[in-house]
Amino acid sequence: MNSKKLSSGWRTLWNPNFGAPAALLILYVANAVLTPRFATVSNTLNMLLQVSTTMIVAIGMTFVIASRGIDLTVGSTMALVSIIVALLIKYGMAIALLAALGSALLIGLLNSFLISRLRLEPLITTLAALIVWRGIAQVIGDGEIVPFAHPTFEALGKGYLGPIPIQVVIATVVIAAAFFCIRSTLFGRYIVAVGGNEQAARLAGIRAERVKSIVYIISALLAGLAGLIETARLAMGDPSKIGVNAEFDAIAAVVVGGTPFSGGRANVLGTVVGALIMQVISTSFNMLLIPFTWSLVLKSVIILFAVFLQRPREV
């Protein structure tokens, strides 16, 4: 079998409509057999709790990557939101939330301006911003953890709506809204059109700059929401730890879920499956007492494999 046929076979196998869900099912069943106490209700619920913020961030990343961009600032956004809300919560929940989400909005606006208006390269722009905003978060918090006690706000990360954790409910609402947007709205079609061929989208009358601006703002706000949930769950602001590797996990979920780096397609449900795959790997490695760094190695291999399958076909 030649390399083209082999590649084509793998592409068919890893079709995001069934390949990624099948991989998730295989991973879960394998761990249910090999990992003690893995397939319990409590552990499954714990995995959903841990992955909910990753899903929220990854949904925003799906929009950005579908438009042929990238946003590496999501982790730093989470950190900045975390320290701001922790420092201001004593002045009232409304003030703290407005200031925190306002900072996320500011990051999104700056990213959108630099990338869509000044047409700077998204990878380099958001990489620089990642460093800047994480640094600002540490300066604001003086590099220290800021604990707080606010039961109402903490319910965002610790509360339940019936038997379901509130953060899982929030993630579900975000996923449903994103799915509806991509499948049933003009804006969703514009995102895909701009990512597929920006010049053609312009000729069709689509304001590509506006579409790209909005997706970066959405990404920043969803990262801010994830930062609020993490901060509420931990009952402290931590500019050094909250959001670390969030961009890596989000990109992994998006790419493994079937949204290509080349843009032009957005698979929201695939992103959810991709996030679950990454979480199952992390949880199983942790329960088997395998060093966390090895899970990063495996995740990296999976990402490379997914990118390999998404590369342009030779004519």
Disulfide bonds with the S-S distance in Angstrom:
none
